[in-house]
Amino acid sequence: MSVVPFDLNFRHLRAIGAIVQCGSMSAAANAVSLSQPALTQGIAKLEAQLGVALFLRRPGGMDSTEAGYALAERGTAAFAHLAAAVRAGRRFARPEWLMTATQLRAFLSLADTGSFVGAASALDLSQPAIHRAVRDLEQICGIPLVDRRGRGIALSPAGLRLARGIRLARAEIAAAIAEICDVNGGSVVIGAMPLSRAMLVPRAIAQLVAELPHSEIDVIEGSWRELVEALRDGAIDLMIGALRPEPAPPDLLQTALLTDRLMIVGRAGHPLAGAASPSAHELASYPWIVGHSGAPLRALWERLFGSGPLPRAPIHCGSVMVIRGILVESDFLTLLSPQQVALEVDSGVLAAIGPQPEMSGRVIGVTTRRDWRPTRPQAGFLAALSNSASRIRNQDFE
């Protein structure tokens, strides 16, 4: 049976770091306020759950195994996320040390389902048990976490911070379990924005599964706005697509991979398909499909016409599949990446309209949390992504 983060005893998990630091069971027991026999039993249970030795016993002390170091490092990061989430309203010096996995699981289920009934059903627990867990967390944090509104609830600002901290802590512990238990496996959760889906991400995934065939890949599609909060929560590992203009948000790290040049696209039989260099006036005489207000693509489209009047653009859409279908059946025009319509252009269904606009470059890259540390499969995917970008850049120069 696979182990999940909340299966582990958090007090024993915290003790792993203390043993690594102190080098002995007795000193670590004092550091975490446990008796030495209780800590010995707790470490043995963790080793049984994970199926690995965390320490090598020797006369006078303990030596950490590679698995022990990995769990200690990720566990320390997990508690740091919890500590940051309860920085306000503290009743205790280290409230994160008092939280149990049961309490955190219950609160996160409440946050995810939006009700005590839903949380109890999701965890197969009684509603009083969920109420008790949340109440205990509020006592530990010294601040209300839930606003009760009749039969419904809403998380307070402190509750929202704690929910994010729990998700990030869970992601760290899950990464530790993957590093310890899955030598060649593990998961990568990718947030794929439109410009990454045609070639960049598929090629990288194909390379990763060839190199690490036991890895699990989860691709979640969406825009930057739709994906960024999931990234901050640790629900996805990285986002790939058009980077935001600098400076990036302080909690996020952006890494450029390539510059994508857009092209004007229409159906193969479009009246402007044969024009060598249609003027802005000619382009403006046809209707356009554009991105939603505030999207980088929308801004580039507006720049295409300079100070002149913008053409009619009655369709606002970010789905390439929908856009391609509309183009084939009409005289609409749009701006797209050559990668997104390469198959349709090669097959003669769609066509480039005029030369590529000069101002159409967009930087495509990876966005991660600034404090994110990838597991082996995640690092492998980043390397594959860099290789995929290099292949695309080389194609552009051919």
C-alpha positions in Angstrom: 0.0 0.0 0.0 1.4 3.4 -1.0 2.2 5.9 1.7 0.7 9.5 1.6 2.0 12.5 3.6 -0.8 12.5 6.2 -0.1 8.8 7.0 3.0 9.9 8.8 3.2 11.0 12.4 4.3 14.7 12.3 6.0 14.6 15.7 8.1 11.7 14.6 8.7 13.4 11.3 10.0 16.5 13.1 12.2 14.2 15.2 14.0 13.0 12.0 15.6 16.4 11.6 16.5 16.5 15.3 18.3 13.1 15.1 20.2 14.2 12.0 21.2 17.4 13.8 22.0 15.9 17.2 23.5 12.6 16.0 21.9 10.6 18.9 18.4 9.3 19.8 18.6 10.6 23.4 19.5 14.2 22.5 16.8 14.2 19.8 14.2 12.9 22.2 14.9 15.8 24.5 14.7 18.2 21.6 11.2 17.1 20.6 9.9 16.4 24.1 9.5 12.6 23.7 10.8 9.8 25.8 13.6 7.9 24.1 11.6 4.6 24.0 8.7 6.5 22.3 11.0 8.1 19.8 12.7 4.7 19.1 9.3 3.2 18.4 8.2 6.1 16.3 11.3 6.0 14.1 10.8 2.2 13.7 7.2 2.8 12.6 8.3 5.4 10.0 10.9 3.0 8.6 8.3 0.3 8.4 5.8 2.6 6.6 8.5 3.8 4.1 10.2 0.4 3.7 13.7 1.9 4.1 16.2 2.4 6.9 16.5 6.0 7.9 19.4 5.6 10.3 22.3 3.2 11.0 22.7 2.5 14.7 26.2 2.5 16.1 27.5 2.6 19.6 27.1 6.1 21.0 25.0 7.5 18.2 23.1 7.4 14.9 24.3 7.8 11.3 21.7 9.0 8.8 21.2 7.1 5.6 20.5 8.9 2.3 16.8 8.4 2.9 17.1 9.9 6.4 18.8 13.0 5.1 16.2 13.4 2.3 13.3 13.0 4.8 14.9 15.4 7.3 15.5 18.1 4.6 12.0 17.9 3.1 10.4 17.6 6.6 12.2 20.8 7.7 10.9 22.6 4.6 7.4 21.3 5.3 7.4 22.7 8.9 8.8 26.0 7.6 5.8 26.3 5.3 3.5 25.7 8.3 5.4 28.2 10.4 5.1 30.9 7.7 1.4 30.2 7.5 0.7 30.9 11.2 3.1 33.9 11.6 0.2 36.0 13.0 -1.8 35.4 16.1 0.6 32.9 17.7 -0.3 31.6 21.1 2.7 29.3 21.2 6.4 29.8 20.3 6.3 27.1 17.7 2.6 26.3 16.8 3.6 24.2 13.8 5.2 21.7 16.1 1.8 21.1 17.8 -0.2 20.3 14.7 -1.0 16.7 14.0 -1.5 15.1 10.6 -5.1 14.3 11.5 -5.8 18.0 12.2 -4.2 19.1 9.0 -5.9 16.5 6.9 -9.3 17.5 8.4 -8.7 21.3 7.8 -7.5 20.8 4.3 -10.6 18.7 3.5 -12.8 21.4 4.9 -11.0 24.0 2.8 -11.4 21.8 -0.4 -15.0 20.9 0.1 -16.3 24.1 1.7 -18.4 22.5 4.4 -18.1 20.3 7.5 -20.5 17.9 5.9 -18.4 17.6 2.8 -15.2 17.2 4.8 -16.7 14.5 7.0 -17.9 12.6 3.9 -14.6 12.9 2.1 -12.6 11.6 5.0 -15.3 9.1 6.2 -15.3 10.8 9.6 -18.0 12.2 11.8 -18.8 15.9 11.6 -17.9 16.4 15.3 -14.5 15.0 14.6 -14.0 17.6 11.9 -15.3 20.4 14.1 -12.9 19.2 16.9 -9.9 19.1 14.6 -10.6 22.6 13.3 -11.3 24.0 16.8 -8.0 22.5 18.0 -6.1 24.2 15.2 -7.7 27.5 16.0 -6.5 27.1 19.6 -3.0 26.3 18.4 -2.9 29.2 16.0 -4.6 31.6 18.3 -6.8 33.1 15.6 -10.1 32.2 13.9 -9.6 30.1 10.8 -13.2 29.7 9.7 -16.1 32.1 9.4 -19.3 30.2 10.1 -22.2 31.5 8.0 -25.3 29.6 8.8 -25.0 26.2 7.3 -21.9 27.2 5.2 -18.4 28.3 6.0 -15.7 30.5 4.5 -12.1 30.5 5.4 -10.8 33.6 7.2 -7.6 35.2 5.8 -5.7 33.3 8.4 -7.5 30.1 7.3 -6.6 30.7 3.7 -2.9 31.2 4.6 -2.9 28.0 6.7 -4.6 26.0 3.8 -1.8 27.1 1.5 0.8 26.3 4.0 -0.6 22.8 4.5 -0.7 22.2 0.8 2.9 23.2 0.4 3.9 21.1 3.4 2.1 18.2 1.9 3.9 18.7 -1.4 7.3 18.6 0.4 6.5 15.4 2.3 5.1 13.8 -0.9 8.4 14.7 -2.6 10.3 13.1 0.2 8.3 9.9 -0.1 8.8 9.9 -3.8 12.6 10.3 -3.5 12.8 7.6 -0.8 10.3 5.0 -2.1 10.3 5.5 -5.9 13.9 5.1 -7.1 13.0 5.5 -10.8 9.5 6.9 -10.5 7.6 9.8 -9.0 5.3 12.4 -10.5 5.4 15.6 -12.4 2.4 17.9 -12.5 2.6 20.4 -15.4 0.6 23.5 -15.9 0.6 23.9 -19.6 -0.4 27.3 -21.1 -1.4 27.5 -24.7 1.9 28.2 -26.4 3.6 25.2 -24.8 1.1 22.5 -25.8 1.9 22.0 -29.5 5.6 20.9 -29.4 7.5 22.1 -26.4 5.7 20.1 -23.7 4.9 17.0 -25.7 8.5 16.5 -26.8 9.7 17.0 -23.2 7.2 14.5 -21.9 8.2 11.9 -24.5 11.9 12.2 -23.6 11.1 11.9 -19.9 9.0 8.8 -20.1 11.7 7.2 -22.3 14.3 8.0 -19.7 12.2 7.3 -16.6 9.4 5.0 -17.8 7.9 4.7 -14.3 7.3 8.4 -13.9 3.7 9.7 -13.8 2.9 12.8 -15.7 -0.2 15.0 -15.1 -0.8 17.8 -17.5 -3.3 20.6 -16.5 -4.2 23.0 -19.2 -5.1 26.6 -18.5 -4.1 30.3 -18.8 -1.5 31.9 -16.5 -4.3 33.3 -14.3 -6.0 29.9 -14.1 -2.8 28.1 -13.1 -0.8 30.4 -10.9 -2.7 29.9 -7.7 -2.4 26.1 -8.1 1.3 26.6 -8.5 1.5 28.7 -5.4 -0.4 26.0 -3.5 1.9 23.3 -4.7 -0.9 21.5 -6.6 1.2 21.8 -9.8 5.0 21.8 -9.9 5.7 24.2 -12.8 4.0 26.3 -15.4 5.1 26.5 -19.0 4.1 29.2 -21.5 4.4 32.9 -22.1 6.3 34.6 -19.3 4.9 37.6 -17.5 6.7 41.0 -18.0 9.4 41.6 -15.5 9.6 42.0 -12.6 8.0 38.6 -11.9 6.0 38.3 -8.6 8.6 37.9 -5.8 7.5 34.4 -4.8 7.9 33.1 -8.4 10.9 32.3 -10.6 10.7 32.7 -14.3 13.2 31.0 -16.6 13.2 31.7 -20.3 13.4 28.9 -22.9 12.8 30.5 -26.3 11.3 33.4 -28.1 8.2 32.6 -30.0 7.3 34.7 -33.1 3.7 34.9 -34.0 2.1 34.7 -37.4 -1.2 36.0 -38.8 -3.3 32.9 -39.7 -6.4 32.5 -41.9 -7.9 29.7 -43.9 -6.0 28.5 -47.0 -8.5 30.1 -49.4 -8.6 33.4 -47.5 -8.7 36.5 -49.8 -5.4 37.7 -48.3 -3.7 34.3 -48.4 -1.8 35.2 -51.6 -0.9 38.8 -50.7 2.9 39.1 -50.1 2.6 41.9 -47.5 -1.0 43.0 -46.8 -1.3 46.5 -45.3 -2.7 47.3 -41.9 -5.8 48.6 -43.7 -6.3 45.4 -45.6 -5.8 43.3 -42.4 -8.3 45.5 -40.6 -11.0 45.0 -43.2 -11.5 41.4 -41.9 -12.9 40.3 -38.5 -10.4 38.9 -35.9 -10.4 36.4 -33.2 -8.4 37.8 -30.2 -7.5 36.9 -26.7 -9.3 38.2 -23.7 -8.5 41.7 -22.3 -5.3 41.7 -20.3 -3.8 38.7 -22.0 -0.3 39.2 -23.6 -1.6 38.1 -27.0 -4.3 40.7 -26.9 -1.7 43.4 -26.3 0.4 42.2 -29.2 -2.6 42.3 -31.5 -3.4 45.9 -30.6 0.2 46.9 -31.3 -0.1 45.3 -34.7 -2.3 48.2 -35.8 -0.3 51.0 -34.2 -2.2 54.2 -33.7 -4.8 53.3 -36.4 -8.3 52.0 -35.7 -8.6 48.4 -34.5 -10.5 46.0 -36.6 -13.7 44.4 -35.5 -12.9 41.5 -33.1 -16.2 40.0 -32.0 -14.7 36.6 -30.9 -12.6 36.5 -27.7 -11.1 33.0 -27.3 -8.0 31.4 -25.9 -8.7 27.8 -27.1 -6.5 27.0 -30.1 -8.8 24.1 -31.0 -11.8 26.4 -31.2 -9.9 29.1 -33.1 -8.7 26.7 -35.7 -12.2 25.4 -36.3 -13.6 29.0 -36.8 -10.8 29.9 -39.1 -11.4 27.0 -41.4 -15.1 28.0 -41.8 -14.8 31.7 -42.2 -12.7 34.7 -43.2 -11.6 35.5 -39.7 -8.0 36.2 -38.9 -6.0 35.7 -35.8 -2.4 35.7 -34.3 -1.0 32.3 -33.4 2.3 30.6 -32.9 3.6 28.7 -35.9 3.9 25.7 -33.6 0.2 25.7 -32.8 -0.9 25.4 -36.5 2.1 23.6 -38.0 0.0 20.5 -39.0 -2.8 22.6 -40.5 -0.5 24.8 -42.5 1.5 21.8 -43.8 -1.7 20.0 -44.8 -3.0 23.1 -46.6 -6.0 23.7 -44.3 -4.7 27.0 -42.9 -2.2 29.5 -44.3 0.1 32.3 -43.1 -1.2 35.7 -44.1 1.7 37.9 -45.0 5.1 37.9 -43.2 5.5 37.5 -39.5 4.9 40.8 -37.7 8.0 42.4 -36.4 6.7 43.1 -32.8 5.3 39.6 -32.3 8.0 38.0 -30.2 7.0 36.5 -26.9 9.3 34.8 -24.4 8.3 31.3 -23.6 9.6 29.7 -20.4 9.1 28.0 -17.1 7.5 29.5 -14.0 8.2 27.8 -10.6 7.9 28.7 -6.9 11.1 30.4 -5.9 11.6 27.9 -3.0 10.8 24.8 -5.1 13.3 22.0 -5.1 12.5 19.4 -7.8 12.6 15.7 -7.3 14.5 13.5 -9.8 11.7 13.1 -12.3 10.9 16.8 -12.0 14.6 17.7 -12.6 14.6 15.2 -15.5 11.6 17.0 -17.0 13.3 20.4 -16.7 16.3 19.0 -18.6 14.0 17.5 -21.3 12.2 20.8 -21.6 15.4 22.6 -22.2 16.3 20.0 -24.8 12.9 20.4 -26.5 13.3 24.2 -26.6 16.8 23.8 -28.1 15.3 21.6 -30.9 12.6 24.2 -31.6 15.1 27.0 -31.8 17.3 25.0 -34.2 14.2 24.4 -36.4 13.5 28.1 -36.5 17.0 28.8 -37.9 16.8 26.1 -40.6 
